[in-house]
Amino acid sequence: MPINTDAFRLKARLSLAGAESEYANGRYDNCVNRCYYACFQAAIAALADAGLLREGRSWSHAFVPGQFDGQMITRRKQFSTSLRGTLTFTYELRQKADYQEQSVTDSEARAALRRTRAFVSAILEQEREIV
């Protein structure tokens, strides 16, 4: 059974909506957590559409960003270089939010949200071009 990329696109949309809500309510740690997962879920959809993911395999938090930046941006040039590093950026902020004493600042959350919007939008836009 193939990977249901529509399900991952929906998850990405919902995670982004959650990030927007968390930011609006001043919950910056939660915002960056949702930003990271919105990007991660969108990247899974894009990689699966490109035939770079197999069902039943584990898609680690190292594998997905490496494949997205390496294959989808650098090698295949399917996405703008401006998206390079977005998964790593949001992952590192999520690590701070979830596992460190310090909280994410307003400006960090705003930057994560800006990059996440661009990342998820680019992948959703590509879906429209495929259909």
C-alpha positions as CSV (number, residue, x, y, z in Angstrom):
1,M,0.0,0.0,0.0
2,P,1.5,3.4,-1.0
3,I,2.1,6.2,1.5
4,N,-1.0,8.4,1.8
5,T,0.6,11.7,1.1
6,D,-2.8,13.5,1.4
7,A,-2.9,12.4,5.0
8,F,0.6,13.9,5.6
9,R,-0.4,17.2,3.8
10,L,-3.5,17.4,6.0
11,K,-1.3,16.8,9.1
12,A,1.0,19.6,8.0
13,R,-1.9,22.0,7.5
14,L,-3.3,21.2,10.9
15,S,0.1,21.5,12.6
16,L,0.7,24.9,10.9
17,A,-2.8,26.0,12.1
18,G,-1.8,24.9,15.6
19,A,1.4,26.8,15.4
20,E,-0.4,30.0,14.3
21,S,-2.9,29.6,17.2
22,E,-0.1,28.9,19.8
23,Y,1.8,32.0,18.6
24,A,-1.3,34.2,18.7
25,N,-1.7,33.1,22.4
26,G,1.9,33.7,23.4
27,R,2.7,30.0,23.7
28,Y,6.0,30.2,21.9
29,D,7.4,26.8,22.9
30,N,4.3,25.1,21.7
31,C,4.4,27.2,18.5
32,V,7.8,26.0,17.5
33,N,6.9,22.4,18.3
34,R,4.0,22.6,15.9
35,C,6.2,24.5,13.3
36,Y,8.7,21.6,13.3
37,Y,6.1,19.0,12.9
38,A,4.3,20.9,10.1
39,C,7.5,21.0,8.2
40,F,8.4,17.4,9.0
41,Q,4.9,16.2,7.8
42,A,5.0,18.3,4.7
43,A,8.5,17.0,3.8
44,I,7.3,13.4,4.2
45,A,4.6,14.1,1.7
46,A,7.0,15.7,-0.8
47,L,9.6,12.9,-0.4
48,A,7.0,10.2,-0.8
49,D,5.6,11.9,-4.0
50,A,9.1,11.8,-5.3
51,G,9.5,8.1,-4.6
52,L,12.2,8.7,-2.0
53,L,10.3,7.1,1.0
54,R,9.1,3.6,1.3
55,E,6.1,2.5,3.4
56,G,7.0,0.7,6.6
57,R,10.4,2.2,7.0
58,S,11.3,4.6,9.8
59,W,11.7,8.2,8.8
60,S,14.0,9.7,11.3
61,H,14.5,13.3,12.3
62,A,17.9,13.1,10.7
63,F,16.8,11.2,7.5
64,V,13.9,13.4,6.4
65,P,15.8,16.8,6.6
66,G,18.9,15.3,4.9
67,Q,16.8,13.8,2.1
68,F,14.7,16.9,1.6
69,D,17.6,19.3,1.5
70,G,19.9,17.0,-0.4
71,Q,17.5,15.4,-2.9
72,M,14.6,17.8,-3.3
73,I,16.5,21.1,-3.2
74,T,20.1,20.4,-4.2
75,R,19.9,17.4,-6.6
76,R,16.4,17.6,-8.1
77,K,15.9,21.4,-7.7
78,Q,12.2,20.9,-7.0
79,F,12.2,23.6,-4.3
80,S,13.9,26.9,-3.7
81,T,17.2,27.1,-1.9
82,S,15.5,29.5,0.5
83,L,13.9,26.5,2.1
84,R,17.2,24.8,2.8
85,G,17.8,24.3,6.5
86,T,14.2,25.0,7.5
87,L,13.7,21.5,9.0
88,T,17.0,21.8,10.9
89,F,16.2,25.3,12.1
90,T,12.8,24.4,13.4
91,Y,14.1,21.1,14.9
92,E,16.8,23.0,16.9
93,L,14.2,25.4,18.2
94,R,11.9,22.5,19.1
95,Q,14.7,21.0,21.1
96,K,15.1,24.2,23.0
97,A,11.4,24.5,23.6
98,D,10.9,20.9,24.7
99,Y,14.1,20.0,26.5
100,Q,15.8,23.1,27.9
101,E,15.0,25.4,30.8
102,Q,14.9,28.5,28.5
103,S,11.8,29.2,26.6
104,V,11.7,30.2,23.0
105,T,11.4,34.0,22.5
106,D,8.7,35.8,20.6
107,S,11.2,36.7,17.8
108,E,12.4,33.0,17.6
109,A,8.8,31.8,17.3
110,R,8.0,34.5,14.7
111,A,11.0,33.4,12.6
112,A,10.0,29.7,12.9
113,L,6.5,30.5,11.9
114,R,7.6,32.6,8.9
115,R,9.9,29.9,7.6
116,T,7.3,27.2,8.3
117,R,4.6,29.1,6.3
118,A,7.0,29.3,3.4
119,F,8.0,25.7,3.6
120,V,4.6,24.2,3.9
121,S,3.1,26.5,1.3
122,A,5.8,25.5,-1.2
123,I,5.0,21.9,-0.8
124,L,1.3,22.4,-0.9
125,E,1.7,24.5,-4.0
126,Q,3.7,21.7,-5.7
127,E,0.8,19.3,-5.0
128,R,-1.5,21.6,-7.0
129,E,1.0,21.5,-9.9
130,I,1.1,17.7,-9.9
131,V,-2.7,17.3,-9.9
